[in-house]
Amino acid sequence: MQTTFVLTIIIGAPVVTVLSLGATLPTWGARVGFAIRVGAVIWILTALSVFGYARWSDTNTDTNGVDTESVNTPSASSE
């Protein structure tokens, strides 16, 4: 959740700024509404991206949280 929040601010602020340069926003209400509409889209895209990445990066982990690819299993010849 913190990752989503931070990334939304880091990505969202410049995007809203750039997009607002081409929009006519005569009142503060129009500016706020624009920022909320654009920010909501950025937030949902960021949240889905973070969720997808977390799910993808968790594919090599079993249910106990142990990385199954990096665990060294003893062989029969090493005993």
N, C-alpha and C positions, 0 to 999 in steps of 0.2 A: 504494500500500500504506500509506503514511503517512497519507494522507487517510482511508482506511478505519479505521485504528487510532484516530486522533484523534476522528473522528466517532462511533465506537462508544463511546468513553469519555464524550464529551460528551452523547450521547443516552442511552446505556445506564445510566449511574449513576443519573440521576433516575428512569428507568423502573423499574429494579430496586428502587429505594427505595420508590417509590409502590406497586408491586405487592406488595412484601413486607409492607406495612402491613396488608393484608387476609389474609395467610397466617399460619398457626400454625407457627412454626419454633422448637421447643423446644430443639434442640441445635445446636452449631456445625456438625455434619455436615449437618443438614437445611438450615441457612442456606447453606452452601457449595454443596450440591447444587442448591438453588433458584437461587442466583446463576449457577451454570454453565448450568443449563437455560435460564433466561431470557436470559442473556448470549449464548448460542449462537444463539438465534433473532434477537436484535437484531443480532449480528455478521453473520449471513448476509443479513439484509434490507439492512443498510447496505452490505455488499460488493456485492450485486447492484445496488443503487441507484447507487453510485459507478461501477460498471462500465457501467451503462446510460447514465449521464450522460456518461462519457468517450466512449463509442461515439457517442452522439448529437451531442456537440460536435465530434467529428472528422469529421462528414459533409461539411463544406465545405472539407476539406483534401485535397489530392491526395497522391500517394505520397511526394513529396519534402518534405512538411511545409509547403508554401506555401499560404496561403489564396488559393484561386482567385477568390474574389469581390472581393478588395480589390486585386488586381494590376492596374495600369494598363497596358493594351496600346496601343501607338502606333497611330494611325490613318493611313491613306494620305495624307490631306490635310495632316497636320502635318509632312511631310518637306520 
